[in-house]
Amino acid sequence: MGTDSLINLHTHTWFSDGDYTPEQIVAVAERNQLTHVAITDHFATSKVRRSVLASDLEGYIGQIREAARNHRRVKVLAGVEID
């Protein structure tokens, strides 16, 4: 990451309290010339109506990885927000 990096490290998808899929988030990041985007949904919490559960983790990571394969101009990071 250099001085020309444009990064968003805190995004939520429909897996928690966001409205969009990982694919949609990454597409918008790429379209807006971000260099990096992290998908960081809430994990196993009652703080929000929906959150990623341990049983959902494989599918969650899989969708993020698929979005990364479809959008090579932006580095996609997978994470969770732990409360």
Secondary structure, 3 states (H helix, E strand, C coil): CCCCCCEEEEECCCCCCCCCCHHHHHHHHHHCCCCEEEEEEEECCCCCCCCECHHHHHHHHHHHHHHHHHCCCCEEEEEEEEC
